[in-house]
């Protein structure tokens, strides 16, 4: 009887969710060739192609789309069983603060798996700008996921860097094309690290720009972009499926954005539930 290799399923899911073989390799502590080989072996075992590249993004094939949810369920059950028999019972409450784009794109599966593995832990999740999460952390949160500039030293006790995340330009699938006019930006309010980086690199490149729409709500921003109101900047792994990651060939005026650090901060090391969630997130991000 043949068995599905769980590590190959993890590689498949990570490549798609992170939209990068390199990022998936970093997340899973493997080399990029090893991740590619795991995916190839999984495809050979099932006799189908699971992923394809188009428009600068990694897409699911019909077979990949059929496998994705089942693979998540299988890995979630595996993690739940492993936690049940190898780790002590954990209970309590965790107040988690995360940027809204991570809440909507990257963490639903992670938090769902955690909730299944640790049913006695109550999760309270708040989304806000990173600067607000870090500013209010001591008063409101047990655990915070936030973005910070990569060139700034980690001076806050308990703050660790999870990974470096490439920043990318994002727009509507139907509005890909260059323009000689000022670039229209759809951004969050002042203090947003994406907004700050976009304006800085455009100013350095002497690219005309105007802010056409401002909204602190991520769903409002994505709706505005999908409607063609402008472009924005996001961490690579958080680009929604309904939006397009733009290449320089689409917009010749778009400068490189560099990277941003994804950091995590825990308020109290004695909070066992928060410590367990922190470890769970760190292993998957």
Secondary structure as GFF3:
##gff-version 3
##sequence-region A 1 285
A	DSSP	alpha_helix	6	18	.	.	.	ID=ss1
A	DSSP	alpha_helix	21	27	.	.	.	ID=ss2
A	DSSP	alpha_helix	32	46	.	.	.	ID=ss3
A	DSSP	beta_strand	51	54	.	.	.	ID=ss4
A	DSSP	beta_strand	57	60	.	.	.	ID=ss5
A	DSSP	alpha_helix	62	86	.	.	.	ID=ss6
A	DSSP	beta_strand	92	98	.	.	.	ID=ss7
A	DSSP	alpha_helix	100	105	.	.	.	ID=ss8
A	DSSP	alpha_helix	107	117	.	.	.	ID=ss9
A	DSSP	beta_strand	121	127	.	.	.	ID=ss10
A	DSSP	alpha_helix	130	135	.	.	.	ID=ss11
A	DSSP	alpha_helix	137	140	.	.	.	ID=ss12
A	DSSP	beta_strand	143	148	.	.	.	ID=ss13
A	DSSP	beta_strand	159	172	.	.	.	ID=ss14
A	DSSP	three_ten_helix	173	175	.	.	.	ID=ss15
A	DSSP	beta_strand	183	187	.	.	.	ID=ss16
A	DSSP	alpha_helix	193	204	.	.	.	ID=ss17
A	DSSP	beta_strand	209	214	.	.	.	ID=ss18
A	DSSP	alpha_helix	218	226	.	.	.	ID=ss19
A	DSSP	beta_strand	232	235	.	.	.	ID=ss20
A	DSSP	three_ten_helix	236	238	.	.	.	ID=ss21
A	DSSP	beta_strand	243	245	.	.	.	ID=ss22
A	DSSP	beta_strand	259	266	.	.	.	ID=ss23
A	DSSP	alpha_helix	272	284	.	.	.	ID=ss24
###
